Amino acid sequence: MYQNLAVKYRPKDLDEVLGQAPVKTTIENAVRLGRIAHAYLLFGPRGCGKTTIARILAKTLNCHSPKDGKPCNKCASCLEIAESKSLDVLEIDAASHTQVDKVREVIIENVGFAPSRDKYKIYILDEVHMLSNSAFNALLKTIEEPPAHVVFIMATTEQSKVPVTIVSRCQGFRFRPIPEEEIIKRLTHVASKEKLKAEPEALRLIARASGGAMRDALTILDRGASFSGGAVTAGSVSELLGHAREDLIVSLAKAVLNRDAAALHAAFGKLNGEGYDPLVALRDLRNLFSEAFFSAQGFAPSASPAAKELAAAGASPAALAKLSRKLNPVLEEIRFSDMQAVSAEIALFTLIEVPLDLENLVRRLEAAEGGAPAEAAPPRPQEKKSPEIVPPVPQAPAVRSAPTPPRREPAAGPVPAAPSCSADHAAAWKTLLGQLSRNKPLLYNIMLSVRVSFGSDGLWKVSSDNKYNVDTVERNKADLEARLESICGSKVVIRTEKTSAPPPRVEELSNDAPGAEEGPEGDESAARSAAARPPSGTQWVDLEPGDAVESDPEIKKLAKVFHGKITSIKKLK
């Protein structure tokens, strides 16, 4: 009778189990030293060896002739446990025995009986998280203090659903997904044993589709061998798993990157025409963007040719990462849609309407404002179809530059070329502030409050009456000079200077100035301006304060504006 590959090549001892080195080492040492716990909890993803190791541990404990802590796999106990026929090793599916009555009948009422032949009576509870709360409560005391001849081995894929009262009474072992490389090695070995012609790319697709589960990988290999008649190829595995052709996924990716709506619609037309699952296609598209991102960063030297081609297409790694991340909510959105193909296409159309490579756009905008050529790649023709929304660059305040002496023109001879930013120091300063606003907001706020004077020899003086501001600029001087040199194309030296607090200034207001408008603030500004600006050619005469003078409406208004007390009065003569 034919045995499927997952059953036929199930590990018989710990040496054959892939991965899980910490679990195997702990169990081997515990058996060799006689430190057997009364309850074990094995948790982790599906198909990574939890039930297999539970059976191997049961064989090791009940083997009649173990060698170096390993089962012989020849005695009656080992053979019966491997076939699930042992009377002393009971495998219980917790999903079928969820009620408390079943737990009492199968476990609690029989736990006191001695094993019929072997040393231990072992209960293997698979998917233990399916038990009800009442069943867990009934098991609490038994698991905490079982008879000396009883060992509980519980396995689950969802350890968070097991009550903490049960977890605290067990030795827990976390199982990890098996790495792709180890799965490929085992698949190669199995294919050789079964005399199957398997392409390396086909085995790589199987290992990736298994999600770290060796059981799933062997099952897919078994299906692939039946589907292709013994020759497992990459094309047959892709078709078996419902994956679209690689060229279709690449065309989808390029259409999204280029924001080409026509190419995107054409790619979806081919997907729908050939009957591919749109959910699987979007999942492959997300994985392709992820692989291209890692390849662009130099983290995946063994990436697929399609991912390397996409990484070299000109998109920044940040754009590739954003696309991969944005496809995750799209997958969740269309999973339960009644029209998955339409939902998937519309979702990608909305995705290409948002600019993805904003970093490129900002660099080009900064370079254009600074008068330097843009470093980014030229815009693609497709970008004209949907206008880009560029975030506004923060506007810097007007920079007060020191007056420069008039320049004498030479009588004859060529005029030496000036640095690129000497023609407009304010534009260079504004570009610098735009960079700081995104990368260093604290330094940006400080640079808004300082004064700068530009020297024709490349020496820029930055001054402030605040010592903290001056010290902060001094600490960041090297970074600021490097940024300015990149913007201007020439060396710029910054010199900081601490100035004394400036005397208060009185601004003269005209009739259309902002301070001349009506209202409390306008009255206050007008009153202060009037008090500080006497007509020319006049003299002041001191007056003594009195009721007649203090009752004057104008003087009352001044006292109200300045919130003060009148001590002396001067009158114009």
GUMI-664336 format. One record per residue (C-alpha): residue number from 0; residue in one letter; x, y, z. Coordinates in nm, 4 decimals, m for minus. Layout:
BEGIN
   resi   resn         c1         c2         c3
    NUM      A          X          Y          Z
...
This chain:
BEGIN
   resi   resn         c1         c2         c3
      0      M     0.0000     0.0000     0.0000
      1      Y     0.1336     0.3437    m0.0961
      2      Q     0.2412     0.5754     0.1857
      3      N     0.2485     0.9476     0.1286
      4      L     0.5906     1.1069     0.1625
      5      A     0.5098     1.3016     0.4810
      6      V     0.4349     0.9725     0.6636
      7      K     0.7028     0.7627     0.4968
      8      Y     0.9867     1.0030     0.5769
      9      R     0.8741     1.1008     0.9256
     10      P     1.1813     1.1196     1.1550
     11      K     1.2352     0.8137     1.3746
     12      D     1.4811     0.9733     1.6176
     13      L     1.6007     1.3200     1.7146
     14      D     1.8936     1.3122     1.4702
     15      E     1.6526     1.3093     1.1767
     16      V     1.4499     1.6082     1.3003
     17      L     1.5338     1.9267     1.1088
     18      G     1.6168     2.2345     1.3109
     19      Q     1.4940     2.2695     1.6722
     20      A     1.8457     2.2266     1.8104
     21      P     1.7655     2.3693     2.1598
     22      V     1.4674     2.1346     2.1984
     23      K     1.6611     1.8269     2.0869
     24      T     1.9606     1.9030     2.3087
     25      T     1.7450     1.9609     2.6183
     26      I     1.5466     1.6393     2.5707
     27      E     1.8570     1.4288     2.5022
     28      N     2.0324     1.5580     2.8153
     29      A     1.7195     1.5183     3.0296
     30      V     1.6774     1.1535     2.9258
     31      R     2.0471     1.0761     2.9738
     32      L     2.0532     1.2378     3.3208
     33      G     1.7174     1.0957     3.4271
     34      R     1.5623     1.4431     3.4702
     35      I     1.2215     1.3528     3.3268
     36      A     0.9507     1.6148     3.3800
     37      H     0.5929     1.5143     3.4511
     38      A     0.4479     1.7491     3.1842
     39      Y     0.5802     1.9037     2.8615
     40      L     0.4236     2.1745     2.6453
     41      L     0.5432     2.1900     2.2833
     42      F     0.4238     2.4968     2.0921
     43      G     0.5047     2.6468     1.7547
     44      P     0.3850     2.6670     1.3909
     45      R     0.2346     2.3729     1.2067
     46      G     0.4436     2.0964     1.0521
     47      C     0.7699     2.1753     1.2318
     48      G     0.7995     1.8548     1.4407
     49      K     0.5972     1.8916     1.7620
     50      T     0.4015     1.5644     1.7401
     51      T     0.7044     1.3878     1.5913
     52      I     0.9256     1.4829     1.8867
     53      A     0.6426     1.3878     2.1269
     54      R     0.6429     1.0365     1.9795
     55      I     1.0220     1.0155     1.9802
     56      L     1.0258     1.1181     2.3490
     57      A     0.7620     0.8536     2.4246
     58      K     0.9692     0.5876     2.2433
     59      T     1.2828     0.6968     2.4290
     60      L     1.1120     0.6711     2.7695
     61      N     0.9537     0.3306     2.7009
     62      C     1.2204     0.1714     2.4791
     63      H     1.3315    m0.1696     2.6063
     64      S     1.6919    m0.1316     2.4868
     65      P     1.7821     0.2370     2.4401
     66      K     2.1330     0.3361     2.3291
     67      D     2.2877     0.6611     2.4531
     68      G     1.9450     0.7988     2.5327
     69      K     1.8037     0.7129     2.1884
     70      P     1.5301     0.4604     2.1042
     71      C     1.6300     0.1437     1.9242
     72      N     1.3258     0.1546     1.6875
     73      K     1.3270    m0.2262     1.6865
     74      C     1.1644    m0.3391     2.0102
     75      A     0.7901    m0.3997     2.0421
     76      S     0.7328    m0.0756     2.2321
     77      C     0.9058     0.1408     1.9678
     78      L     0.7221    m0.0244     1.6801
     79      E     0.3821     0.0046     1.8502
     80      I     0.4335     0.3702     1.9367
     81      A     0.5387     0.4487     1.5784
     82      E     0.2135     0.2872     1.4563
     83      S     0.0006     0.4494     1.7327
     84      K    m0.0947     0.1073     1.8711
     85      S     0.0685     0.1141     2.2136
     86      L    m0.1578     0.0625     2.5154
     87      D     0.0698     0.2698     2.7356
     88      V     0.1033     0.5689     2.5001
     89      L    m0.2332     0.7313     2.4344
     90      E    m0.2550     0.9937     2.1589
     91      I    m0.5607     1.2093     2.2178
     92      D    m0.6929     1.4656     1.9717
     93      A    m0.8035     1.7495     2.1968
     94      A    m1.0281     1.8875     1.9223
     95      S    m1.2403     1.5694     1.9509
     96      H    m1.2343     1.5618     2.3315
     97      T    m1.3094     1.9209     2.4215
     98      Q    m1.5744     1.8518     2.6863
     99      V    m1.4858     1.8004     3.0485
    100      D    m1.6707     1.4640     3.0539
    101      K    m1.4390     1.3255     2.7850
    102      V    m1.1316     1.4416     2.9772
    103      R    m1.2570     1.2767     3.2963
    104      E    m1.3412     0.9540     3.1147
    105      V    m1.0204     0.9181     2.9130
    106      I    m0.7572     1.0729     3.1420
    107      I    m0.8574     1.1514     3.4996
    108      E    m1.0359     0.8219     3.5769
    109      N    m0.7558     0.6081     3.4239
    110      V    m0.4471     0.8016     3.5261
    111      G    m0.4073     0.6032     3.8477
    112      F    m0.3718     0.2674     3.6713
    113      A    m0.0168     0.1400     3.6210
    114      P     0.1171     0.0891     3.2664
    115      S     0.0394    m0.2514     3.1194
    116      R     0.3910    m0.3340     3.0023
    117      D     0.6207    m0.0344     2.9685
    118      K     0.7831     0.1942     3.2233
    119      Y     0.5665     0.5037     3.1734
    120      K     0.2064     0.5741     3.0880
    121      I     0.2261     0.8663     2.8449
    122      Y    m0.0585     1.0941     2.7325
    123      I     0.0057     1.2910     2.4109
    124      L    m0.2546     1.5698     2.3785
    125      D    m0.2460     1.7168     2.0276
    126      E    m0.3896     2.0686     1.9689
    127      V    m0.4447     2.1023     2.3411
    128      H    m0.5661     2.4618     2.3075
    129      M    m0.8993     2.3227     2.1785
    130      L    m0.9976     2.1979     2.5256
    131      S    m1.2727     2.3897     2.7020
    132      N    m1.2082     2.5940     3.0156
    133      S    m1.3869     2.3330     3.2245
    134      A    m1.1658     2.0578     3.0815
    135      F    m0.8524     2.2604     3.1585
    136      N    m0.9720     2.3209     3.5141
    137      A    m1.0346     1.9487     3.5608
    138      L    m0.6818     1.8721     3.4400
    139      L    m0.5074     2.1242     3.6635
    140      K    m0.4508     1.9051     3.9697
    141      T    m0.3704     1.5955     3.7646
    142      I    m0.1062     1.7756     3.5571
    143      E     0.0462     1.9408     3.8625
    144      E     0.0853     1.6189     4.0692
    145      P     0.0406     1.3131     3.8459
    146      P     0.1406     0.9630     3.9569
    147      A     0.5113     0.8835     3.9173
    148      H     0.4481     0.6593     3.6166
    149      V     0.2549     0.9244     3.4144
    150      V     0.3999     1.1805     3.1695
    151      F     0.1905     1.4396     2.9838
    152      I     0.3140     1.5714     2.6466
    153      M     0.0940     1.8498     2.5078
    154      A     0.1334     2.0061     2.1621
    155      T    m0.0334     2.3197     2.0284
    156      T    m0.0014     2.5739     1.7494
    157      E    m0.1588     2.8499     1.9627
    158      Q     0.0155     2.8658     2.2962
    159      S    m0.1597     3.1942     2.3838
    160      K    m0.4920     3.0068     2.4098
    161      V    m0.3612     2.7674     2.6739
    162      P    m0.4401     2.8959     3.0264
    163      V    m0.1397     3.0240     3.2177
    164      T    m0.2274     2.7888     3.5003
    165      I    m0.1532     2.4966     3.2651
    166      V     0.1555     2.6597     3.1101
    167      S     0.3107     2.7216     3.4527
    168      R     0.2836     2.3503     3.5392
    169      C     0.4725     2.2325     3.2285
    170      Q     0.8178     2.2525     3.0761
    171      G     0.7655     2.4656     2.7658
    172      F     0.9549     2.4249     2.4373
    173      R     0.9110     2.6730     2.1529
    174      F     0.9446     2.5316     1.8019
    175      R     1.0586     2.7514     1.5141
    176      P     0.9821     2.7389     1.1417
    177      I     1.2384     2.5311     0.9553
    178      P     1.4745     2.7386     0.7339
    179      E     1.4266     2.7140     0.3572
    180      E     1.7776     2.5823     0.2979
    181      E     1.7230     2.2848     0.5299
    182      I     1.3876     2.2090     0.3689
    183      I     1.5488     2.2135     0.0217
    184      K     1.8200     1.9714     0.1400
    185      R     1.5604     1.7283     0.2768
    186      L     1.3483     1.7555    m0.0394
    187      T     1.6549     1.6848    m0.2531
    188      H     1.7292     1.3768    m0.0417
    189      V     1.3691     1.2520    m0.0628
    190      A     1.3527     1.3130    m0.4396
    191      S     1.6732     1.1132    m0.4824
    192      K     1.5357     0.8274    m0.2698
    193      E     1.2083     0.8249    m0.4646
    194      K     1.3917     0.8564    m0.8008
    195      L     1.2107     1.1794    m0.8885
    196      K     1.3534     1.4286    m1.1363
    197      A     1.3125     1.7580    m0.9508
    198      E     1.4435     2.0926    m1.0726
    199      P     1.6262     2.3033    m0.8081
    200      E     1.3949     2.5966    m0.8831
    201      A     1.0931     2.3703    m0.8278
    202      L     1.2267     2.2632    m0.4877
    203      R     1.2883     2.6280    m0.3990
    204      L     0.9268     2.7137    m0.4853
    205      I     0.8040     2.4224    m0.2721
    206      A     1.0191     2.5262     0.0243
    207      R     0.8956     2.8846     0.0013
    208      A     0.5317     2.7765    m0.0265
    209      S     0.5623     2.5491     0.2775
    210      G     0.6122     2.8423     0.5161
    211      G     0.8734     2.6597     0.7225
    212      A     0.6654     2.3390     0.7604
    213      M     0.8475     2.0226     0.6513
    214      R     0.5237     1.8233     0.6445
    215      D     0.3662     2.0718     0.4005
    216      A     0.6776     2.0660     0.1809
    217      L     0.6705     1.6852     0.1516
    218      T     0.2976     1.6941     0.0771
    219      I     0.3477     1.9476    m0.2041
    220      L     0.6344     1.7401    m0.3449
    221      D     0.4076     1.4349    m0.3403
    222      R     0.1347     1.6251    m0.5264
    223      G     0.3864     1.7659    m0.7739
    224      A     0.5192     1.4194    m0.8553
    225      S     0.1657     1.2937    m0.9208
    226      F     0.0728     1.6025    m1.1251
    227      S     0.3768     1.5970    m1.3551
    228      G     0.4184     1.2196    m1.3820
    229      G     0.7435     1.1966    m1.1849
    230      A     0.9278     1.5014    m1.3228
    231      V     0.8851     1.7940    m1.0843
    232      T     0.9459     2.1203    m1.2729
    233      A     0.9150     2.4833    m1.1683
    234      G     0.6314     2.5380    m1.4139
    235      S     0.4315     2.2390    m1.2883
    236      V     0.4778     2.3452    m0.9237
    237      S     0.3707     2.7044    m1.0011
    238      E     0.0631     2.5806    m1.1822
    239      L    m0.0139     2.3345    m0.9051
    240      L     0.0065     2.6069    m0.6403
    241      G    m0.1942     2.8532    m0.8475
    242      H     0.0957     3.0948    m0.8973
    243      A     0.0885     3.3154    m1.2041
    244      R     0.3765     3.3076    m1.4485
    245      E     0.6779     3.5066    m1.3366
    246      D     0.6640     3.7360    m1.6380
    247      L     0.3061     3.8368    m1.5482
    248      I     0.4042     3.9254    m1.1913
    249      V     0.7037     4.1244    m1.3171
    250      S     0.4827     4.3153    m1.5618
    251      L     0.2439     4.3940    m1.2756
    252      A     0.5321     4.5210    m1.0620
    253      K     0.6701     4.7423    m1.3393
    254      A     0.3254     4.8861    m1.4119
    255      V     0.2858     4.9828    m1.0463
    256      L     0.6355     5.1330    m1.0238
    257      N     0.5894     5.3291    m1.3480
    258      R     0.2344     5.4268    m1.2488
    259      D     0.1184     5.3039    m1.5886
    260      A    m0.2573     5.2440    m1.5705
    261      A    m0.2814     5.0937    m1.9201
    262      A    m0.0061     4.8373    m1.8528
    263      L    m0.1632     4.7505    m1.5169
    264      H    m0.5021     4.6840    m1.6791
    265      A    m0.3407     4.4737    m1.9525
    266      A    m0.1551     4.2608    m1.6936
    267      F    m0.4769     4.1975    m1.5009
    268      G    m0.6499     4.1059    m1.8260
    269      K    m0.3930     3.8306    m1.8825
    270      L    m0.4240     3.7111    m1.5205
    271      N    m0.8004     3.6867    m1.5434
    272      G    m0.7921     3.5359    m1.8917
    273      E    m0.5642     3.2518    m1.7822
    274      G    m0.7691     3.1886    m1.4651
    275      Y    m0.5105     3.2700    m1.1997
    276      D    m0.6162     3.3443    m0.8445
    277      P    m0.5853     3.7243    m0.7897
    278      L    m0.5186     3.6757    m0.4196
    279      V    m0.2220     3.4489    m0.4942
    280      A    m0.1018     3.6928    m0.7622
    281      L    m0.1051     3.9869    m0.5189
    282      R     0.0750     3.7772    m0.2596
    283      D     0.3438     3.6951    m0.5172
    284      L     0.3629     4.0649    m0.6087
    285      R     0.4155     4.1589    m0.2441
    286      N     0.6870     3.8961    m0.2058
    287      L     0.8572     4.0185    m0.5247
    288      F     0.8685     4.3775    m0.3947
    289      S     1.0092     4.2531    m0.0628
    290      E     1.2760     4.0441    m0.2331
    291      A     1.3655     4.3356    m0.4630
    292      F     1.4008     4.5642    m0.1599
    293      F     1.6426     4.3259     0.0117
    294      S     1.8332     4.2811    m0.3141
    295      A     1.8618     4.6595    m0.3610
    296      Q     1.9990     4.6893    m0.0085
    297      G     2.2529     4.4140    m0.0711
    298      F     2.0958     4.1807     0.1865
    299      A     1.9910     3.9032    m0.0547
    300      P     2.2740     3.7974    m0.2869
    301      S     2.0786     3.4838    m0.3824
    302      A     1.7643     3.6735    m0.4861
    303      S     1.5738     3.5617    m0.7938
    304      P     1.6581     3.7170    m1.1325
    305      A     1.3177     3.8911    m1.1365
    306      A     1.3876     4.0593    m0.8021
    307      K     1.7338     4.1704    m0.9154
    308      E     1.5886     4.3107    m1.2361
    309      L     1.3276     4.5057    m1.0403
    310      A     1.5884     4.6373    m0.7959
    311      A     1.7984     4.7659    m1.0850
    312      A     1.5017     4.9348    m1.2576
    313      G     1.5667     5.2679    m1.0838
    314      A     1.3151     5.2675    m0.7965
    315      S     1.4536     5.3529    m0.4557
    316      P     1.4595     5.0823    m0.1844
    317      A     1.2198     5.2950     0.0221
    318      A     0.9603     5.2869    m0.2575
    319      L     0.9915     4.9065    m0.2879
    320      A     0.9483     4.8651     0.0885
    321      K     0.6420     5.0920     0.0917
    322      L     0.4786     4.8978    m0.1891
    323      S     0.5353     4.5675    m0.0125
    324      R     0.3892     4.7065     0.3107
    325      K     0.0897     4.8695     0.1409
    326      L    m0.0059     4.5420    m0.0252
    327      N    m0.0657     4.3726     0.3123
    328      P    m0.3883     4.5650     0.3920
    329      V    m0.4931     4.5196     0.0279
    330      L    m0.4665     4.1420     0.0707
    331      E    m0.6784     4.1546     0.3853
    332      E    m0.9324     4.3776     0.2100
    333      I    m0.9940     4.1551    m0.0929
    334      R    m0.9741     3.8243     0.0936
    335      F    m1.3492     3.8250     0.1642
    336      S    m1.4609     4.0137    m0.1453
    337      D    m1.7228     3.8557    m0.3703
    338      M    m1.5343     3.9905    m0.6773
    339      Q    m1.1689     3.9425    m0.5924
    340      A    m1.0309     4.0146    m0.9413
    341      V    m1.2056     4.3525    m0.9669
    342      S    m1.1220     4.4449    m0.6067
    343      A    m0.7543     4.3602    m0.6592
    344      E    m0.7263     4.5674    m0.9775
    345      I    m0.9076     4.8689    m0.8284
    346      A    m0.6875     4.8509    m0.5185
    347      L    m0.3728     4.8703    m0.7319
    348      F    m0.5184     5.1589    m0.9326
    349      T    m0.5686     5.3572    m0.6118
    350      L    m0.2170     5.2624    m0.5051
    351      I    m0.0479     5.4103    m0.8129
    352      E    m0.2286     5.7432    m0.7732
    353      V    m0.0177     5.8255    m0.4645
    354      P     0.3458     5.9256    m0.5258
    355      L     0.5649     5.6570    m0.3716
    356      D     0.9153     5.7944    m0.4173
    357      L     0.8716     6.1261    m0.2328
    358      E     1.2386     6.1317    m0.1411
    359      N     1.3301     6.1640    m0.5086
    360      L     1.0783     6.4430    m0.5578
    361      V     1.2045     6.6397    m0.2587
    362      R     1.5667     6.6069    m0.3755
    363      R     1.4761     6.7395    m0.7167
    364      L     1.2809     7.0281    m0.5648
    365      E     1.5685     7.1229    m0.3338
    366      A     1.8171     7.1059    m0.6189
    367      A     1.5915     7.3242    m0.8343
    368      E     1.5563     7.5850    m0.5574
    369      G     1.9295     7.5854    m0.4884
    370      G     2.0171     7.6289    m0.8546
    371      A     2.2089     7.2971    m0.8717
    372      P     2.1351     7.0168    m1.1166
    373      A     1.9080     6.7443    m0.9786
    374      E     2.0748     6.4210    m0.8705
    375      A     1.7636     6.2098    m0.9119
    376      A     1.6803     6.0118    m1.2210
    377      P     1.4807     6.1972    m1.4905
    378      P     1.1023     6.1687    m1.4537
    379      R     0.9334     5.8859    m1.6351
    380      P     0.6920     5.9683    m1.9173
    381      Q     0.4063     5.8024    m1.7306
    382      E     0.4326     6.0563    m1.4495
    383      K     0.2603     6.3113    m1.6742
    384      K    m0.0611     6.1122    m1.6606
    385      S    m0.1322     6.1852    m1.2949
    386      P     0.0101     6.5006    m1.1349
    387      E     0.2340     6.4532    m0.8360
    388      I     0.1524     6.6176    m0.5092
    389      V     0.4776     6.7530    m0.3691
    390      P     0.4875     6.8415     0.0008
    391      P     0.5586     7.2120     0.0542
    392      V     0.9074     7.3085     0.1636
    393      P     0.8950     7.5177     0.4832
    394      Q     0.9528     7.8860     0.4112
    395      A     1.2415     8.0425     0.5968
    396      P     1.2112     8.3928     0.7369
    397      A     1.3724     8.6808     0.5608
    398      V     1.7474     8.6737     0.6182
    399      R     1.9065     9.0013     0.7174
    400      S     2.2366     9.0188     0.5337
    401      A     2.5165     9.2594     0.6071
    402      P     2.5558     9.5395     0.3532
    403      T     2.8431     9.4844     0.1141
    404      P     3.0568     9.7680    m0.0233
    405      P     3.0059     9.8622    m0.3877
    406      R     3.2153     9.6536    m0.6192
    407      R     3.4496     9.8209    m0.8656
    408      E     3.4480     9.6794    m1.2122
    409      P     3.7964     9.6104    m1.3512
    410      A     3.9020     9.8140    m1.6470
    411      A     3.9750     9.5112    m1.8574
    412      G     4.0247     9.1372    m1.8377
    413      P     3.7896     8.8446    m1.7671
    414      V     3.5717     8.8455    m1.4549
    415      P     3.6416     8.5438    m1.2277
    416      A     3.3491     8.3030    m1.1823
    417      A     3.1757     8.3337    m0.8439
    418      P     3.0486     8.0370    m0.6436
    419      S     2.7070     7.9101    m0.7446
    420      C     2.5368     8.0386    m0.4267
    421      S     2.7106     8.3782    m0.4024
    422      A     2.4533     8.5281    m0.6358
    423      D     2.1699     8.4497    m0.3944
    424      H     2.2784     8.3760    m0.0384
    425      A     1.9182     8.3861     0.0809
    426      A     1.8190     8.1017    m0.1518
    427      A     2.1054     7.8871    m0.0234
    428      W     2.0072     7.9668     0.3352
    429      K     1.6445     7.8740     0.2634
    430      T     1.7516     7.5432     0.1094
    431      L     1.9596     7.4682     0.4195
    432      L     1.6609     7.5415     0.6436
    433      G     1.4424     7.3137     0.4294
    434      Q     1.6845     7.0249     0.4843
    435      L     1.7062     7.0881     0.8609
    436      S     1.3262     7.1017     0.8966
    437      R     1.3036     6.7332     0.7949
    438      N     1.6152     6.5920     0.9591
    439      K     1.6919     6.8123     1.2611
    440      P     1.3794     6.9995     1.3799
    441      L     1.5452     7.1320     1.6978
    442      L     1.8380     7.2827     1.5069
    443      Y     1.5917     7.4153     1.2471
    444      N     1.3979     7.6110     1.5137
    445      I     1.7214     7.7567     1.6487
    446      M     1.8427     7.8594     1.3025
    447      L     1.5180     8.0504     1.2519
    448      S     1.6017     8.2768     1.5474
    449      V     1.9663     8.3627     1.4692
    450      R     2.1048     8.6393     1.2503
    451      V     2.3354     8.5699     0.9608
    452      S     2.5591     8.7958     0.7574
    453      F     2.7142     8.6738     0.4349
    454      G     3.0716     8.7570     0.3437
    455      S     3.1967     8.7663    m0.0112
    456      D     3.4949     8.5494     0.0860
    457      G     3.2763     8.2521     0.1887
    458      L     3.2715     8.3499     0.5595
    459      W     2.9203     8.3527     0.7072
    460      K     2.8722     8.5015     1.0533
    461      V     2.5915     8.3594     1.2658
    462      S     2.5091     8.5670     1.5747
    463      S     2.2518     8.5590     1.8504
    464      D     2.2027     8.7152     2.1926
    465      N     2.1101     8.3677     2.3275
    466      K     2.4150     8.1689     2.4423
    467      Y     2.2369     7.8338     2.4069
    468      N     2.1565     7.9062     2.0414
    469      V     2.5171     8.0064     1.9712
    470      D     2.6532     7.6913     2.1419
    471      T     2.4102     7.4682     1.9500
    472      V     2.5147     7.6169     1.6166
    473      E     2.8824     7.5793     1.7163
    474      R     2.8309     7.2078     1.7970
    475      N     2.6663     7.1475     1.4602
    476      K     2.9008     7.3710     1.2624
    477      A     3.0747     7.0865     1.0782
    478      D     2.7426     6.9424     0.9586
    479      L     2.6127     7.2860     0.8548
    480      E     2.9307     7.3664     0.6610
    481      A     2.9140     7.0293     0.4814
    482      R     2.5498     7.0909     0.3852
    483      L     2.6252     7.4438     0.2614
    484      E     2.9218     7.3210     0.0584
    485      S     2.6931     7.0636    m0.1068
    486      I     2.4317     7.3328    m0.1792
    487      C     2.6681     7.6074    m0.2949
    488      G     2.9343     7.3992    m0.4627
    489      S     3.2073     7.5908    m0.2772
    490      K     3.3584     7.6004     0.0710
    491      V     3.1566     7.7970     0.3280
    492      V     3.2965     7.8750     0.6763
    493      I     3.0571     7.9544     0.9627
    494      R     3.1696     8.1751     1.2509
    495      T     2.9450     8.2048     1.5561
    496      E     2.9204     8.5168     1.7694
    497      K     2.7430     8.5965     2.0958
    498      T     2.5920     8.9460     2.0879
    499      S     2.4383     9.1581     2.3600
    500      A     2.0623     9.1934     2.3802
    501      P     1.9461     9.4515     2.1239
    502      P     1.7774     9.7707     2.2550
    503      P     1.4002     9.7878     2.2107
    504      R     1.2990     9.9292     1.8737
    505      V     1.0019    10.1538     1.7971
    506      E     0.8593    10.0781     1.4530
    507      E     0.7068    10.3680     1.2661
    508      L     0.3591    10.2837     1.1412
    509      S     0.1963    10.4227     0.8320
    510      N    m0.1767    10.4493     0.7787
    511      D    m0.1901    10.1163     0.5940
    512      A     0.0504     9.9296     0.8242
    513      P    m0.0821     9.6233     1.0082
    514      G    m0.0496     9.7954     1.3439
    515      A    m0.2643    10.0881     1.2349
    516      E    m0.5823     9.8862     1.2137
    517      E    m0.8629     9.9409     1.4592
    518      G    m0.9029     9.7369     1.7757
    519      P    m0.7173     9.7035     2.1055
    520      E    m0.3888     9.5961     1.9472
    521      G    m0.4043     9.8669     1.6836
    522      D    m0.4816    10.1291     1.9481
    523      E    m0.1896    10.0127     2.1600
    524      S     0.0559    10.0223     1.8688
    525      A    m0.0689    10.3613     1.7548
    526      A    m0.0468    10.5008     2.1064
    527      R     0.3085    10.3768     2.1531
    528      S     0.4112    10.5114     1.8157
    529      A     0.2539    10.8488     1.8876
    530      A     0.4232    10.8685     2.2278
    531      A     0.7634    10.7844     2.0834
    532      R     0.7511    11.0031     1.7724
    533      P     0.7189    11.3770     1.8498
    534      P     0.6987    11.6281     1.5681
    535      S     1.0287    11.7791     1.4610
    536      G     1.1278    12.1213     1.5965
    537      T     0.9379    12.0883     1.9277
    538      Q     1.0362    12.1053     2.2953
    539      W     0.9104    11.9282     2.6070
    540      V     0.7697    12.1215     2.9097
    541      D     0.7275    11.9454     3.2477
    542      L     0.3811    11.9622     3.4082
    543      E     0.2656    11.8571     3.7530
    544      P     0.0098    11.5743     3.7607
    545      G    m0.3363    11.6969     3.8504
    546      D    m0.6997    11.6082     3.8168
    547      A    m0.7503    11.8389     3.5202
    548      V    m0.4621    11.6913     3.3269
    549      E    m0.5140    11.3280     3.4287
    550      S    m0.8789    11.3449     3.3257
    551      D    m0.7752    11.4174     2.9698
    552      P    m0.9136    11.1349     2.7451
    553      E    m0.5833    11.0855     2.5604
    554      I    m0.3828    11.0520     2.8834
    555      K    m0.6406    10.8065     3.0225
    556      K    m0.6038    10.6055     2.7069
    557      L    m0.2237    10.5948     2.7444
    558      A    m0.2489    10.4855     3.1089
    559      K    m0.4902    10.2085     3.0125
    560      V    m0.2720    10.0825     2.7262
    561      F     0.0529    10.0730     2.9303
    562      H    m0.1091     9.9560     3.2574
    563      G     0.0975    10.2091     3.4548
    564      K     0.0704    10.5016     3.6930
    565      I     0.1280    10.8644     3.5831
    566      T     0.4223    11.0143     3.7743
    567      S     0.5156    11.3044     3.5441
    568      I     0.3670    11.4760     3.2423
    569      K     0.5507    11.6511     2.9582
    570      K     0.3738    11.8828     2.7203
    571      L     0.4896    12.0046     2.3822
    572      K     0.5627    12.3732     2.3529
